[in-house]
Amino acid sequence: MGKNYYQDLELSRAASYEEIKNSYKKLVKKYHPDNNAGNPDAENKLKKINEAYSVLSNPIKKQQYDNEINSTENISYRDDNVADDIISGLFGNDIKRFNKKREEYLRFLDEIEPKFNKYGLNLNAARKNALNSTWSILDYDNFYTNKVKIERDLQRLEEFDKERKGYLKFLDNMEPEFNKHKKTIKKERECVLNISYYQALKLPTSYFLNRKYDIEKELRNLWKKFNEEQVFNKEREEYLKFLDEIELEFNKYNKTIKKEKENVLNSSYSSEIIPSTIFYYFYDKKEKIKSSLFELEKEVREERKKPEFMQKLYQCQEEVEKRGIDFQEYLAKRHTNKDVIPLESIEKILNSMALIDQINTNLFDFGITLEEFLQLRDKTLIEIKYSELVVINETINKYLVNAKMTGNFDINIINFEDSGRKVI
């Protein structure tokens, strides 16, 4: 035959199956490539060992090989009865042990299955596999391995059921905290309730622990954002008070910070504002407003050093007092005073005085003065604003044009209406 499988496995022909298996393991370890790097002889030897074991570990092939050595009749692979006799002769005790273990395993399945039924599961697949299994020397302890796995699965189901109940109770306790932030974890609860017990067997043991950590982290983030918003709102309120106080200073120069107020009122906390910089956020705004006021004061001071400025100031005072109005009282009505009034405001006052003269000229045809006209609205010249004078002038001019076209100058009452911005 040219091949001596017993010699390749370093055994005698009387060797038992256990001796064949043990010798095979020892030789594989000895000639394995990991232990014989760069040794081609070891690789060839390992091939012979594997081939010898594939024959001697198979009862039919082994018997055929033995018969060929003894020059006896060949064993036919098609003769099942002969094969059974060979197997029974060589491994009779092992087969009996296999059948006994299978019976014990089936009884175990019958006893433990009611516990699986509580979770809507059964062991039909395991029972079917056991009934269809046949003896093999290569998987001698499969029943024990399967039994351990089934017991472990049952233990995992019991643990999962307990862990899920604990997690759902945890969610019930956390729900009111989320509700404080107008949030809910209803979807999380539904997701957990929909996990089947079949899926549970595939989940890691830390599954609920990780989900619990995620829920706690989400709640911490909600509280963190809430606290940051509280700080932001508090700083915003203080900043608005500051704007109310400093606005009077801007009014002295005929300026306003109304737009800044509106922007602040419409602002809200966002992720763009880093929590640690909330204080600096409003502090920087305060400094910019203060800087704007300083620049405005500086500009006015520079203007007042020019001779033409003082000349216009005296001219403005003269025009106002010519109408019997105290200049300081007139400026006070506009939240400013003589010492800080800017050139822009002076020019506006001069324009107002000129407009008053123009209106008085137009009203002369009706035999009424602007002062008498304003008294109909319980106002005086000192209280009237430039914007109101413009409306009055435009309306009277329009009336005069219509009167000249119709030749009708008859008028009994002229009444200025602030809200409608028109003259009736």
Wavefront OBJ file of the C-alpha trace (Angstrom):
o trace
v 0.000 0.000 0.000
v 2.982 2.307 0.525
v 1.455 4.070 3.552
v 1.636 3.090 7.225
v -0.889 5.199 9.086
v -0.119 3.585 12.443
v 3.559 4.428 12.013
v 2.672 8.021 11.026
v 0.768 8.397 14.310
v 3.503 6.483 16.191
v 1.040 3.759 17.309
v 0.648 -0.001 17.247
v -2.242 -1.690 15.389
v -3.851 -2.553 18.733
v -4.262 1.117 19.667
v -7.711 2.177 20.993
v -9.652 5.208 19.792
v -8.581 7.247 22.842
v -4.914 6.432 22.114
v -5.407 7.428 18.451
v -6.940 10.749 19.452
v -4.312 11.549 22.115
v -1.398 10.686 19.842
v -2.895 12.811 17.055
v -3.201 15.870 19.345
v 0.358 15.467 20.603
v 1.865 15.149 17.118
v -0.168 18.094 15.697
v 1.155 20.266 18.463
v 4.681 19.039 17.881
v 4.759 19.612 14.099
v 2.502 22.672 13.931
v 3.908 25.475 11.645
v 3.898 27.929 14.558
v 6.468 25.759 16.305
v 8.437 24.899 13.157
v 8.882 28.128 11.233
v 10.821 27.598 7.977
v 10.882 23.781 8.334
v 9.324 22.132 5.203
v 9.818 18.629 6.671
v 7.511 19.517 9.564
v 4.796 20.637 7.101
v 5.034 17.350 5.184
v 4.943 15.387 8.420
v 1.800 17.277 9.523
v 0.052 16.382 6.245
v 0.792 12.674 6.817
v -0.491 12.916 10.415
v -3.777 14.493 9.297
v -4.282 11.910 6.564
v -3.555 9.023 8.972
v -5.961 10.403 11.567
v -8.745 10.920 8.992
v -8.576 7.166 8.253
v -7.956 5.704 11.724
v -10.545 7.921 13.444
v -13.251 6.670 11.060
v -14.389 3.144 12.069
v -15.250 2.038 8.532
v -12.095 3.396 6.930
v -10.007 1.993 9.746
v -11.486 -1.478 9.329
v -10.948 -1.330 5.568
v -7.366 -0.239 6.077
v -6.738 -3.047 8.608
v -8.247 -5.625 6.259
v -6.105 -4.433 3.381
v -3.043 -4.814 5.564
v -4.085 -8.392 6.477
v -4.912 -9.171 2.826
v -8.469 -10.115 3.831
v -11.673 -9.299 1.980
v -12.318 -5.661 1.353
v -15.077 -3.967 3.228
v -17.734 -2.572 0.913
v -18.882 0.934 1.733
v -22.266 -0.004 0.365
v -22.806 -2.833 2.813
v -24.519 -1.073 5.718
v -24.937 -4.244 7.786
v -21.225 -5.015 7.711
v -20.472 -1.373 8.628
v -22.866 -1.577 11.579
v -21.219 -4.774 12.786
v -17.826 -3.141 12.559
v -18.965 -0.059 14.434
v -20.711 -2.149 17.070
v -17.680 -4.301 17.482
v -15.251 -1.445 17.852
v -17.380 1.239 19.577
v -20.323 -0.616 21.100
v -19.870 0.830 24.573
v -19.498 4.364 23.205
v -22.745 4.061 21.225
v -24.647 2.841 24.279
v -23.288 5.747 26.263
v -24.340 8.146 23.480
v -27.910 6.795 23.476
v -28.074 7.045 27.261
v -26.885 10.643 27.203
v -29.397 11.542 24.506
v -32.245 10.090 26.582
v -31.062 12.073 29.604
v -30.846 15.208 27.450
v -34.401 14.730 26.085
v -35.745 14.301 29.642
v -33.909 17.488 30.614
v -35.603 19.343 27.714
v -39.041 18.105 28.821
v -38.438 19.265 32.397
v -37.049 22.722 31.596
v -39.326 23.634 28.648
v -42.271 24.888 30.850
v -39.941 27.563 32.204
v -39.229 28.740 28.643
v -42.950 28.638 27.841
v -43.489 31.424 30.425
v -41.506 33.703 28.101
v -43.325 32.542 24.946
v -40.411 30.332 23.843
v -40.025 26.573 23.300
v -37.256 24.017 22.814
v -38.640 22.288 19.724
v -35.534 22.972 17.659
v -33.224 21.547 20.345
v -35.438 18.441 20.718
v -35.540 17.889 16.942
v -31.757 18.180 16.648
v -31.284 15.656 19.459
v -33.703 13.119 17.913
v -32.058 13.422 14.498
v -28.506 13.185 15.829
v -26.400 10.036 15.427
v -23.375 8.875 17.299
v -20.094 10.439 16.282
v -16.805 10.126 18.036
v -16.014 13.711 17.014
v -18.823 15.376 19.067
v -18.947 13.047 22.038
v -19.969 15.695 24.642
v -22.404 17.767 22.571
v -25.359 17.004 24.851
v -23.578 18.381 27.881
v -22.562 21.529 25.974
v -26.130 22.107 24.740
v -27.523 21.541 28.232
v -25.208 24.173 29.692
v -26.174 26.633 26.941
v -29.920 26.122 27.522
v -29.533 26.583 31.283
v -27.518 29.744 30.633
v -30.230 31.049 28.273
v -32.915 30.448 30.891
v -30.853 32.289 33.481
v -30.397 35.197 31.044
v -34.170 35.372 30.417
v -34.868 35.531 34.147
v -32.229 38.226 34.602
v -33.555 40.202 31.609
v -37.108 40.120 32.980
v -35.917 41.387 36.348
v -33.662 44.064 34.797
v -36.437 45.321 32.515
v -38.890 45.693 35.408
v -36.240 47.642 37.319
v -35.525 49.861 34.304
v -39.230 50.599 33.724
v -39.543 51.614 37.383
v -36.507 53.850 36.896
v -38.217 55.476 33.871
v -41.371 56.102 35.925
v -39.266 57.948 38.509
v -37.445 59.948 35.846
v -40.551 60.975 33.868
v -41.552 63.867 36.225
v -38.016 65.300 35.923
v -38.259 65.303 32.137
v -41.751 66.823 32.313
v -40.266 69.819 34.145
v -38.393 70.563 30.920
v -41.481 69.869 28.751
v -39.932 66.568 27.621
v -41.134 62.968 27.816
v -39.541 59.519 27.763
v -42.708 57.740 26.659
v -41.020 56.547 23.462
v -38.162 55.001 25.454
v -40.659 53.091 27.607
v -42.477 51.745 24.532
v -39.184 50.702 22.948
v -38.197 48.670 26.028
v -41.628 47.024 26.326
v -41.434 45.893 22.678
v -38.206 43.934 23.157
v -39.040 40.247 22.666
v -37.530 37.522 24.819
v -35.964 36.063 21.688
v -34.148 39.385 21.170
v -33.269 39.449 24.865
v -31.045 36.373 24.450
v -28.878 38.358 21.998
v -28.541 41.473 24.164
v -25.434 42.098 26.294
v -25.771 41.906 30.072
v -24.967 45.631 30.345
v -27.840 46.621 28.021
v -30.125 48.281 30.603
v -27.195 49.720 32.513
v -26.072 51.557 29.364
v -29.602 52.798 28.600
v -29.972 54.037 32.167
v -26.697 55.927 31.843
v -27.914 57.556 28.588
v -31.197 58.694 30.217
v -29.358 60.163 33.212
v -26.921 61.924 30.882
v -29.795 63.414 28.862
v -31.454 64.704 32.046
v -28.186 66.220 33.251
v -27.868 68.054 29.930
v -31.440 69.374 30.257
v -30.765 70.708 33.746
v -27.474 72.159 32.599
v -29.190 74.032 29.781
v -31.947 75.199 32.148
v -29.408 76.599 34.621
v -27.491 78.282 31.819
v -30.716 79.888 30.557
v -31.476 81.104 34.071
v -28.073 82.757 34.291
v -28.525 84.241 30.818
v -31.963 85.675 31.658
v -30.691 87.162 34.904
v -27.751 88.823 33.157
v -30.073 90.062 30.419
v -32.400 91.697 32.960
v -29.473 93.471 34.587
v -28.252 94.616 31.184
v -31.716 96.016 30.327
v -31.721 97.988 33.601
v -28.327 99.349 32.661
v -29.717 100.416 29.249
v -32.659 102.183 30.915
v -30.270 104.141 33.106
v -27.805 105.096 30.409
v -30.461 105.952 27.825
v -31.032 109.301 29.555
v -27.409 110.164 28.838
v -27.889 109.395 25.147
v -31.084 111.471 25.059
v -29.074 114.523 26.079
v -27.374 114.272 22.701
v -30.620 113.593 20.877
v -29.633 109.913 20.488
v -31.391 106.713 21.460
v -30.466 103.072 22.140
v -33.970 101.775 21.479
v -32.743 99.335 18.819
v -30.253 97.764 21.232
v -33.063 97.282 23.749
v -35.218 95.544 21.160
v -32.350 93.250 20.150
v -31.739 92.268 23.767
v -35.451 91.681 24.471
v -35.678 89.403 21.442
v -32.504 87.489 22.298
v -32.477 84.078 23.968
v -29.883 81.638 25.215
v -28.399 79.409 22.538
v -25.573 76.892 22.205
v -23.536 79.590 20.452
v -23.047 81.277 23.818
v -20.615 79.207 25.836
v -21.831 78.982 29.472
v -18.533 80.207 30.864
v -18.750 83.352 28.709
v -22.341 84.418 29.560
v -21.077 87.024 32.025
v -18.512 88.344 29.540
v -21.179 88.373 26.818
v -23.214 91.110 28.528
v -20.139 92.737 30.044
v -18.759 93.300 26.530
v -22.088 94.777 25.442
v -22.028 97.186 28.392
v -18.514 98.264 27.541
v -19.473 98.903 23.903
v -22.431 101.092 24.972
v -20.237 103.000 27.410
v -17.633 103.423 24.694
v -20.295 104.771 22.288
v -21.423 107.304 24.887
v -17.852 108.338 25.553
v -17.217 108.881 21.835
v -20.406 110.906 21.575
v -19.398 113.106 24.514
v -15.943 113.489 23.031
v -17.410 114.519 19.680
v -19.629 117.146 21.345
v -16.715 118.500 23.363
v -14.690 118.869 20.180
v -17.585 120.648 18.472
v -17.996 123.128 21.323
v -14.402 124.240 20.916
v -15.215 125.656 17.470
v -16.308 129.356 17.283
v -19.095 128.645 14.767
v -20.650 126.163 17.199
v -20.967 128.746 19.972
v -22.335 131.262 17.460
v -25.091 128.835 16.438
v -25.820 128.007 20.082
v -26.385 131.678 20.931
v -28.492 132.073 17.772
v -30.584 129.076 18.778
v -31.103 130.447 22.307
v -32.116 133.846 20.878
v -34.671 132.288 18.486
v -36.285 130.240 21.258
v -36.434 133.075 23.808
v -37.837 135.447 21.123
v -41.055 133.378 21.386
v -41.265 133.816 25.134
v -39.850 130.350 25.906
v -37.144 129.738 28.497
v -34.247 128.063 26.666
v -33.213 125.768 29.545
v -36.837 124.677 30.069
v -37.192 124.051 26.334
v -34.070 121.802 26.340
v -35.266 119.989 29.464
v -38.410 118.925 27.597
v -36.052 117.191 25.153
v -33.989 115.541 27.910
v -30.888 117.602 27.245
v -29.251 120.771 28.496
v -27.266 123.711 27.206
v -23.896 122.343 28.324
v -24.049 119.071 26.369
v -26.323 119.839 23.410
v -24.751 118.682 20.107
v -24.625 120.675 16.875
v -27.160 118.319 15.283
v -29.754 119.202 17.950
v -29.068 122.934 17.650
v -29.725 122.820 13.923
v -32.928 120.890 14.507
v -34.150 123.512 17.005
v -33.396 126.319 14.517
v -35.372 124.421 11.872
v -38.270 124.081 14.326
v -38.284 127.797 15.016
v -38.292 128.554 11.273
v -41.149 126.084 10.767
v -43.156 127.746 13.547
v -42.816 131.092 11.728
v -43.951 129.496 8.487
v -47.022 127.898 10.092
v -47.945 131.178 11.812
v -47.824 132.914 8.413
v -50.159 130.332 6.878
v -52.567 130.466 9.823
v -52.729 134.273 9.640
v -55.350 134.059 6.863
v -57.632 132.175 9.275
v -57.157 134.679 12.079
v -55.539 132.117 14.400
v -52.018 131.636 15.751
v -50.117 128.378 16.224
v -50.308 128.798 19.986
v -54.121 129.076 19.834
v -54.196 126.125 17.450
v -52.141 123.964 19.824
v -54.313 124.899 22.831
v -57.127 122.956 21.171
v -54.975 119.905 21.958
v -53.855 121.203 25.368
v -50.300 121.721 24.135
v -47.896 124.656 24.035
v -44.993 125.616 21.811
v -42.564 124.282 24.376
v -44.111 120.807 24.149
v -44.615 120.509 20.387
v -42.158 118.238 18.530
v -40.512 118.923 15.201
v -42.190 115.881 13.613
v -45.588 117.233 14.680
v -44.796 120.674 13.257
v -44.004 119.061 9.899
v -47.392 117.320 9.807
v -49.223 120.523 10.794
v -47.421 122.537 8.127
v -48.067 119.994 5.349
v -51.746 119.716 6.226
v -52.349 123.494 6.406
v -50.537 124.007 3.081
v -52.746 121.371 1.491
v -55.854 123.108 2.914
v -54.691 126.482 1.621
v -54.210 125.086 -1.875
v -57.757 123.657 -1.873
v -59.176 126.937 -0.457
v -57.501 129.010 -3.179
v -58.935 126.699 -5.815
v -62.496 126.918 -4.413
v -62.277 130.482 -3.047
v -63.555 129.231 0.321
v -61.479 130.427 3.301
v -64.286 130.007 5.826
v -63.146 127.817 8.791
v -64.530 127.508 12.284
v -62.298 124.972 14.105
v -58.902 123.553 13.284
v -58.127 120.518 15.441
v -54.701 118.765 15.398
v -55.002 114.992 15.848
v -51.753 113.357 17.058
v -52.733 109.730 16.537
v -54.045 110.232 12.996
v -51.250 112.621 12.045
v -53.676 114.980 10.320
v -55.391 118.358 10.753
v -59.172 118.531 10.621
l 1 2 3 4 5 6 7 8 9 10 11 12 13 14 15 16 17 18 19 20 21 22 23 24 25 26 27 28 29 30 31 32 33 34 35 36 37 38 39 40 41 42 43 44 45 46 47 48 49 50 51 52 53 54 55 56 57 58 59 60 61 62 63 64 65 66 67 68 69 70 71 72 73 74 75 76 77 78 79 80 81 82 83 84 85 86 87 88 89 90 91 92 93 94 95 96 97 98 99 100 101 102 103 104 105 106 107 108 109 110 111 112 113 114 115 116 117 118 119 120 121 122 123 124 125 126 127 128 129 130 131 132 133 134 135 136 137 138 139 140 141 142 143 144 145 146 147 148 149 150 151 152 153 154 155 156 157 158 159 160 161 162 163 164 165 166 167 168 169 170 171 172 173 174 175 176 177 178 179 180 181 182 183 184 185 186 187 188 189 190 191 192 193 194 195 196 197 198 199 200 201 202 203 204 205 206 207 208 209 210 211 212 213 214 215 216 217 218 219 220 221 222 223 224 225 226 227 228 229 230 231 232 233 234 235 236 237 238 239 240 241 242 243 244 245 246 247 248 249 250 251 252 253 254 255 256 257 258 259 260 261 262 263 264 265 266 267 268 269 270 271 272 273 274 275 276 277 278 279 280 281 282 283 284 285 286 287 288 289 290 291 292 293 294 295 296 297 298 299 300 301 302 303 304 305 306 307 308 309 310 311 312 313 314 315 316 317 318 319 320 321 322 323 324 325 326 327 328 329 330 331 332 333 334 335 336 337 338 339 340 341 342 343 344 345 346 347 348 349 350 351 352 353 354 355 356 357 358 359 360 361 362 363 364 365 366 367 368 369 370 371 372 373 374 375 376 377 378 379 380 381 382 383 384 385 386 387 388 389 390 391 392 393 394 395 396 397 398 399 400 401 402 403 404 405 406 407 408 409 410 411 412 413 414 415 416 417 418 419 420 421 422 423 424
